[in-house]
Amino acid sequence: MARYARVKGSIALITLTNPPVNALSAAVRRGIMESVSRALKDEQVKAVVFCGENEKFCGGADIKEFSGSMSGPPLVPLIHSIEAGEKPMVAAIEGVALGGGLELALGCHYRVANTKACLGLPEVTLGLLPAAGGTQRLPRLIGIPAALELITTGRHVSAQEALQLGIVDQVAQGSAVQAAMELALSVIGQPLNPRRLSLRAPVWAPDVDGVCDAALAQVKQRSRGAMAPVACVQAVRAAAMLPYSKGMERERQLMDTLFRSGQAQAMQYAFFAQRNAGKWSLPNGSQWNNTRARDVQRAGVIGLGTMGRGIAVSLVKAGISVVAIETDAKQLESGKKAVTAMLQRDAQRRGVSPPLHLLTFTLSFHQLRDVDLVIEAVFEDMNLKKRVFSDLCKVLRANSLICTNTSGLNVDELAAVTDRQPLVVGMHFFAPAHVMKLLEVVYGARSSPEAVATAMALGKRIEKVCVAVGNCSGFVGNRMLKLYLDQSVYMLEEGATPEQVDQALEEFGFAMGIFKVSDLSGLDVGWRVRKASGLIGPDVDPVKPSRWRLGRRYCPLPDMLCQQGRFGQKTGRGWYLYDSPGSKEAKSDPEIQTFLEDYRRKYGIIPRRITSQEVIERCAFALANEGFRILEDRIAASPEDIDVIYLFGYGWPRHRGGPMFYASQVGLSVVLEKLEHYHRIHPDVPSLEPSRLLRRLVAEGSPPIQQWKSHIKNLRSHL
Ligand SMILES: C/C=C(\C)C(=O)SCCNC(=O)CCNC(=O)[C@H](O)C(C)(C)COP(=O)(O)OP(=O)(O)OC[C@H]1O[C@@H](n2cnc3c(N)ncnc32)[C@H](O)[C@@H]1OP(=O)(O)O
């Protein structure tokens, strides 16, 4: 899987051939080894150029191989043999040079990239470190601070930035392969030792220790328990302190630990889960590769609140014309200002001009007559949305799609008021919509495969991670979130504080605990939903609200907070205290402690100590248990889809894979046992009762997560 050719008389051109990204599989490594040996032996060959098939240099090691037993020539000695070769070796980088691909290029004596190439060492995002010499060669090439930044973040850099950093020697406007061949011919006969990065001395710099310490503190703070970024800093520190061979030894030791870790498994699982989510399928058999998406050139956005603004920005940035509608002139003006400012800021950052010409702001629905698709983002109110949907049908072309950004209302009920049920789907964005990566595409009972394909393709075009889900209250993400929130507030009743719960979740890896997140989102949002769903009504005792509603345990604490006007950050008070409305730093509020104590006293609850372990078990296992029910109900097509939703929409730590992967990693029988235990203690919380699918999987020997899909099919056929 490496092609060998002699070109221009004296150049051996070695082409990596393993589409789509020319990953360094065992066969590719073998091919490179044989080709290098042939080039070194061939007396006609005076220089060697490496490139990749289909204008993609190399996407790195073949990640699929990591889960099996590795075979074939190892990468480290292979790259060493390239570097040690007595003929100039030049990497011609087109498309991507990532991970092992860049490490291969660093083993070459020269590197040429074309303008569109991107380079990086993203191993840290897979729970690993660049262990084919990357942590030792890159610092020797570009210095410790720049290498630390690239290796600990896994950030991709453009060819231009790579040139500025000194990673590549040349950027070619046209073909990198042509430019590399010219460079190779021009350097024949020049000494190679100065070009061999491994021969360079350790990279000493003033206060190297201080720089590494600062990087360590930064990654520990940023990555919340992830091991790989810490190991990356340790390996780069070795490049600063030790000769190359010792540094390589350190790199290998650190990699050995990471490679076997559950964190690496979780992150590699997340990599493939994200890509598999794009391969959607519907219960009727329609799927991503048998359904055509429609082209969307013009879209409408109804409502310019926070969500509508973010959606409009995302569409325009992808080159789609947008007609943005509001019902009130003042709101239209403030929406216009906000959208324009967001686009201007973004354009300024990227050094381009803002695509404002793609935007039309109007109060008139008639301007929507020739759009291909509309995304409704009005207030979360079924009647209001129904009115908007029927008004849309009066002006839209008969074949225009109508999408709703509802976060959990019934898509079928909305579709029913239209004249085009097959053309109605949900597009559930997450706030802020121009930043958050997740998009749940919700298909209703009558949504056509073409409508789903169009929404999925549009989501991909605006750079979202899209997951197709079925229609139920809250869809996947918010349906699960409800149970996680329930557990959190029950624990406050039982004796915990918001700080304790949040600390346990943050130590687990969440960027923010659930109470901080609730304050950020606004506590009034859930309050409104609970009122609309009949959980709060005039029959509720205002002095001692019932803890039992609709036949199950209910915690009135969040409602009581809202009654006090504590809506979270926006009012300066929620579960925490803020310096002023809108400020972000959450501080403990003694009033909340007193409020919780009074509450427990009023209801005769004797507080008990709740450990971090209990917090994690009750939150994570409640999430996973609902995830199993969602799989039984066919609302999500696979556990991977659920995990992608939690990773990209709800801040689940990537090094824990997602709630379903976490359950599989902890062990399904352990999860079952714990749920049974908690359900025994809390029989008034039906959601803690282990799901049928979980029981079934345990009974069938807890198969690996990749096999759950077939067990789910069997479970259904037994129902
Ligand atoms: C030690 C460790 C070492 C030495 C390493 O090198 S670890 C690997 C480091 N490399 C990476 O992390 C790069 C991973 N890949 C990507 O970031 C992207 O795939 C890409 C930027 C290279 C291309 O992006 P895009 O064009 O959007 O395509 P997809 O992401 O959808 O990928 C297409 C298919 O290729 C599969 N793929 C990609 N990279 C690898 C890889 N390194 N090993 C195995 N397979 C890879 C990916 O899963 C897609 O497969 P399908 O879904 O189409 O089946």
PDBQT file of the ligand as one rigid body, heavy atoms in Angstrom, charges set to zero:
ROOT
HETATM    1  C1  LIG A 801       0.401   6.932  18.279  1.00  0.00    +0.000 C 
HETATM    2  C2  LIG A 801      -0.617   7.521  17.439  1.00  0.00    +0.000 C 
HETATM    3  C3  LIG A 801      -0.366   7.957  16.208  1.00  0.00    +0.000 C 
HETATM    4  C4  LIG A 801       0.974   7.871  15.614  1.00  0.00    +0.000 C 
HETATM    5  C5  LIG A 801      -1.413   8.542  15.382  1.00  0.00    +0.000 C 
HETATM    6  O1  LIG A 801      -1.181   8.948  14.300  1.00  0.00    +0.000 OA
HETATM    7  S1  LIG A 801      -3.008   8.592  16.000  1.00  0.00    +0.000 SA
HETATM    8  C6  LIG A 801      -3.946   9.229  14.635  1.00  0.00    +0.000 C 
HETATM    9  C7  LIG A 801      -3.775  10.680  14.483  1.00  0.00    +0.000 C 
HETATM   10  N1  LIG A 801      -4.600  11.160  13.439  1.00  0.00    +0.000 N 
HETATM   11  C8  LIG A 801      -5.782  11.687  13.672  1.00  0.00    +0.000 C 
HETATM   12  O2  LIG A 801      -6.219  11.818  14.769  1.00  0.00    +0.000 OA
HETATM   13  C9  LIG A 801      -6.556  12.125  12.451  1.00  0.00    +0.000 C 
HETATM   14  C10 LIG A 801      -7.935  11.555  12.485  1.00  0.00    +0.000 C 
HETATM   15  N2  LIG A 801      -8.700  11.928  11.332  1.00  0.00    +0.000 N 
HETATM   16  C11 LIG A 801      -9.236  13.147  11.170  1.00  0.00    +0.000 C 
HETATM   17  O3  LIG A 801      -9.072  14.050  11.934  1.00  0.00    +0.000 OA
HETATM   18  C12 LIG A 801     -10.105  13.330   9.965  1.00  0.00    +0.000 C 
HETATM   19  O4  LIG A 801     -10.578  12.082   9.569  1.00  0.00    +0.000 OA
HETATM   20  C13 LIG A 801      -9.359  13.987   8.776  1.00  0.00    +0.000 C 
HETATM   21  C14 LIG A 801      -9.066  15.453   9.113  1.00  0.00    +0.000 C 
HETATM   22  C15 LIG A 801      -8.091  13.253   8.434  1.00  0.00    +0.000 C 
HETATM   23  C16 LIG A 801     -10.301  13.947   7.525  1.00  0.00    +0.000 C 
HETATM   24  O5  LIG A 801     -11.530  14.548   7.867  1.00  0.00    +0.000 OA
HETATM   25  P1  LIG A 801     -12.792  14.384   6.901  1.00  0.00    +0.000 P 
HETATM   26  O6  LIG A 801     -12.406  14.698   5.528  1.00  0.00    +0.000 OA
HETATM   27  O7  LIG A 801     -13.903  15.162   7.534  1.00  0.00    +0.000 OA
HETATM   28  O8  LIG A 801     -13.153  12.845   6.903  1.00  0.00    +0.000 OA
HETATM   29  P2  LIG A 801     -13.663  11.912   8.084  1.00  0.00    +0.000 P 
HETATM   30  O9  LIG A 801     -13.224  12.414   9.388  1.00  0.00    +0.000 OA
HETATM   31  O10 LIG A 801     -15.112  11.682   7.908  1.00  0.00    +0.000 OA
HETATM   32  O11 LIG A 801     -12.852  10.578   7.785  1.00  0.00    +0.000 OA
HETATM   33  C17 LIG A 801     -13.086   9.824   6.598  1.00  0.00    +0.000 C 
HETATM   34  C18 LIG A 801     -12.962   8.343   6.931  1.00  0.00    +0.000 C 
HETATM   35  O12 LIG A 801     -11.598   8.077   7.296  1.00  0.00    +0.000 OA
HETATM   36  C19 LIG A 801     -11.557   7.454   8.577  1.00  0.00    +0.000 C 
HETATM   37  N3  LIG A 801     -10.319   7.903   9.231  1.00  0.00    +0.000 N 
HETATM   38  C20 LIG A 801      -9.855   9.138   9.314  1.00  0.00    +0.000 A 
HETATM   39  N4  LIG A 801      -8.680   9.159   9.927  1.00  0.00    +0.000 NA
HETATM   40  C21 LIG A 801      -8.399   7.895  10.233  1.00  0.00    +0.000 A 
HETATM   41  C22 LIG A 801      -7.302   7.265  10.872  1.00  0.00    +0.000 A 
HETATM   42  N5  LIG A 801      -6.245   7.970  11.302  1.00  0.00    +0.000 N 
HETATM   43  N6  LIG A 801      -7.333   5.943  11.023  1.00  0.00    +0.000 NA
HETATM   44  C23 LIG A 801      -8.376   5.207  10.575  1.00  0.00    +0.000 A 
HETATM   45  N7  LIG A 801      -9.460   5.745   9.953  1.00  0.00    +0.000 NA
HETATM   46  C24 LIG A 801      -9.445   7.071   9.786  1.00  0.00    +0.000 A 
HETATM   47  C25 LIG A 801     -12.805   7.946   9.275  1.00  0.00    +0.000 C 
HETATM   48  O13 LIG A 801     -13.161   7.097  10.314  1.00  0.00    +0.000 OA
HETATM   49  C26 LIG A 801     -13.786   7.945   8.134  1.00  0.00    +0.000 C 
HETATM   50  O14 LIG A 801     -14.165   6.606   7.944  1.00  0.00    +0.000 OA
HETATM   51  P3  LIG A 801     -15.610   6.242   7.447  1.00  0.00    +0.000 P 
HETATM   52  O15 LIG A 801     -16.549   6.838   8.445  1.00  0.00    +0.000 OA
HETATM   53  O16 LIG A 801     -15.763   6.870   6.100  1.00  0.00    +0.000 OA
HETATM   54  O17 LIG A 801     -15.649   4.756   7.454  1.00  0.00    +0.000 OA
ENDROOT
TORSDOF 0
